[in-house]
């Protein structure tokens, strides 16, 4: 997309403008009708379109073509060619989104000034789009645990289709990263990926943000749906979308078109829709906070995204990736993780999931007093540590038990934590806790700890006694 497309029904004008621009080093293409223009646009979008308002013996005039270009290729600047008697129409074209207009007969110096400015605008728009796409690639899928591999396996199955995907999982678990993975592996990878943060947009502005606006004063302002044309629109936390907007989005999904706020023309879009939520949408539907019809349209392929607690094996990989990221982006020290720090991180609670882990790594790197390995003492704790670091602070319930019961409760909780930390791998757990595998099996059985398969991983839990067992 580096040439200039010149559209005029007068051959002499086309040739004149082309010769002038090629003398200045620009590559050009020429079209004499709306049909030739649309064919050229569909073959390869130009960097700039020079467009005559009146096109004799054509199905579309310049204004019609302008509307199509602003709908399908809004990043292409359009310079209107206008005769003296058509200035009012040219001004109206500016309000429709044209970059500028040139009056016939041409002043060559004025023509070149407008073209240079328009080409600079085109280059800046392309660079901005490229930067956005590169930025979206910063977030990558990282992990090796069984639950992570199961997630990637599900994502891979939907990348090449246009099916709508609903990603579910707790806040901070990486639902947007999963959505971007689908996009980058799909046939739409070169097209935009646009995120709609449904929880952060004010309800009274939601429709303007999504559909855009038309006004006499400011012309056309494309919304997020229009910006995502040809690519992916990602509705992040879709449960927070206002009910009134939900019904209009449902209509967009059915018709693949909409009207801008204040506009009358239909805008057609080609979109793939991916949504995410951390809420139970069935309950939201029961509470009349979410439209059931929209749920069925969005939930074609449901994919759960596991919490960090369900993929503790991935914590060292994620933490190391975050350290490298902050080193490259902020110049923070490239520190290693000690084995003890990794062990502690894998046993910590992570209510904020991967996002919380990333924030913690950044905090440790910023506040760290050395560039040596990250040790357990460097990690933030929810409670203030006791003055004597060798002491273990007992919970109230544990402190009231007899020694034998307290020891069993501690051993049970300790072994549960370690087994889940190692993804149910008994051999690795036995090696870490310093026991023979057979001895660990016997200990687990005596404590009522069993392992079960869940999403490809072995998860440990306590086998609770029934009333009959207790009788």
Helices and strands as residue ranges (DSSP letters): E 4-7, H 11-23, E 28-31, H 34-43, E 48-52, H 62-72, E 77-82, G 84-86, H 87-95, E 100-103, H 108-136, H 146-158, E 165-168, H 175-184, E 193-197, G 203-205, H 206-211, E 213-215, E 219-221, H 224-227, E 232-236, G 238-240, H 243-255, E 257-259, E 266-268, E 272-277, H 281-286, H 292-298, E 301-304, G 308-314, H 315-330, H 339-347, H 353-367, G 376-378, H 396-399, H 403-421, H 426-433, H 437-447, E 449-454, E 457-462, H 467-470
